[in-house]
Amino acid sequence: MDQTIEPLNRVALQLGPIHIYWYGVFIAAAALLGLLLAMREGSRRGLPRDTFVDLILFAAPIAVIFARIYYVAFQWPYYAKHPDQIIAIWNGGIAIYGSLIGAVGTAIVFCIVRKIQFWKLADIAAPSVILGQAIGRWGNFINQEAHGGPTTRAFLEHLHLPKFIVNQMYINGTYYIPTFLYESVWDFAGFILLMILRKVNLKRGELFMTYVVWYAIGRSYIEGLRTDSLMLGPLRVSQWLAYFLIVLGIGLILYWRVCKKDRPHYLDA
């Protein structure tokens, strides 16, 4: 029976020679929903309504470029032999950490130019970012990538997953752990947490650092289940980076609480 399972079509729409891939559809949907959410909250917090529209025009392409550079750099043995595939992003292969590096760097420069407080903008954007990550992981699902190690159909059915997810995890004759789903669920939970913490009135910057810590905790575990990661000593590169971000995030929050007691709060005018 397993031999008859066909993967989902990666092409969402074909217009003559033009192919629109589901991967791109999910990324675009994630960016749009995140933008609308940030615009709404930005207006409430006193930012001009077009702030995040202008930011995403710069941040989105730069984030994609950095995400691809990061991915290619850590998969260089393959791309050194297949240089024509370096720009073939439609086949998948972007790294979340790379996109975050590109997006944060762009946001810092943007805030300097526009004379906007970076931490204020980062706090507003945090829920949008993690929501976008939760949605974007489904692009990995369609491409049958970012999965974990081999498993059995019985294990997947034991998780009470829909049949279409179970079938899509059947790749080249083997079932794999759906780590894309684990991370998507973790990110959705983080989105809910951040939306709740908005009303708690944390100090400025703490909402964004809570996002960083939350995402890094989940990624540090999920990355250990994956089979496509670059190892650095006993751990994967992404795990080392996740542990660094956890320490950095908690350290900054403690520093602000202890040494910067007059730091403004998220809901301050």
C-alpha positions, 0 to 999 in steps of 0.5 A: 500500500505504501508504494502507491502513496504520492506526495502532494503537488508542490505547484499551487498554480500553473499559468503557462510557463509560470509555476507558483509553488505552495512554498512561496504561497505559504511564505507570502501568506505568512508575510501578509498576515504578520504585516497586517498584525504589526500595522494594527498594533503599530498604530495603537502604539503610536507608529505611523501606519506605513512604518511596517509596510516600508520596513517589510519592503526592505526586510523581506527580500534581505531576509530571504537572501540571508536565509538562502546564504545561511542555508547554502553556506552550511550545505556547501559540499552539495552546492559546490558540486551543483552551483546552478542550484544555489539560486533555486530557492523554489526547491526549498532550502532557506534557514530561519536563523539566516532570515532573522539575522537579515531581518533584524539587521535591516530593522536596526538600520531602518530604525536609525534612519527613521529615528524609531526606537528599535526595541519598541518596533521589535516588541510590536513585530515579535508576535508577527515574526513567530506567527510567520514562522509557524505558517512558513513551516508548512512550506517545508511540509509541502517540500518534504524537507526539515523533517526528522529521522526515520519512523513508522506509520504506526508512530505517526498514526499514534500521534492522531495526525491527519492522513494527508500529513502521514502520507506526506511524511512518506519519502522515498520509501521511508516514513519520517518524523514531522519536525516541521509540525512540531515547530509550527505548533510550538511557534503558534503556542509562542504567538498566543503567549506573546499576545497575552504578554502584550497586556502584561506591560513588560519593559521595552524589549522584553516581549521581543526577547521572550520571543527569542528565548521561546523560539530558541528553547523549542528549536534546541530540542526539535533540531536534535530530531532532524537529520539535515543539520550541520554538526559542530562537535557533539551538537548541531550548529542551530542548537549551539546558536539556540543555547546562545540566544537563550542565555542572551535573552534571559541575560538581557531581561535580567539586566534590564530588570536589575540595572535599568529599573527606569526602562520604559514599558511596552504600553507607555505612550 
